[in-house]
Amino acid sequence: MAGLDRLHACRPELECAVLERLRTLAEEDGRFALEAYLFVYDALPVAQKLHGRERHVSGRELLDGIRVLAQERYGRMAKLVLNSWGVKATDDFGAIVFNLVNSGLMSKTEEDKVEEFHSVYDFDRAFVDSYQIPDPESGS
């Protein structure tokens, strides 16, 4: 329970007002847990680093960052964790991103479309079948 309290408290990288707007958005939409919205925010810099960008990334690039971060944080349990937040497919991340865009919490370009998130990868293949146990001796 302490972990959830910490998660729902103000975080240094998110202002309390932004966190409250995210909490309200998650409650009003009802499909996805607050954790899913926070995870998308956490995945953005991962995607930017993966693709050598300082600012905007495409939907597919963001999904790359989401996949990498989910594997790093949750390992073979990534699919289960995402599912527990209501996220069952890449299309759901598109819905989250466009909820954020429509609420003014994330920006997009004219080229960005929710369709970029449609069936980009299968969660079983991305998070279960392709998962490799890191080798502690190699650091990977």
GIJO-V942966 format. One record per backbone hydrogen bond with DSSP energy under -0.5 kcal/mol. CO is the residue of the C=O (numbers start at 0). NH is the residue of the N-H. Records with the same first field share a line. If there is no record, write none. Layout:
BEGIN
CO->NH ; NH
END
This chain:
BEGIN
0->4
1->5
2->6
3->7
4->8
5->8
10->13
13->10
14->18
15->19
16->20
17->21
18->22
19->23
20->24
21->25
22->26
23->27
24->28
25->29
32->35 ; 36
33->37
34->38
35->39
36->40
37->41
38->42
39->43
40->44
41->45
42->46
43->47
44->48
45->49
46->50
47->52
48->51
57->61
58->62
59->63
60->64
61->65
62->66
63->67
64->68
65->69
66->70
67->71
68->72
69->73 ; 74
70->74
73->76
74->77
76->80
77->81
78->82
79->83
80->84
81->84 ; 86
82->85
84->32
85->87
88->91 ; 92
89->93
90->94
91->95
92->96
93->97
94->98
95->99
96->100
97->101
98->102
99->104 ; 105
100->103
108->111
112->115
113->116
114->117
116->119
120->89
121->125
122->126 ; 127
123->127 ; 128
124->129
127->130
133->135
134->137 ; 138 ; 139
END
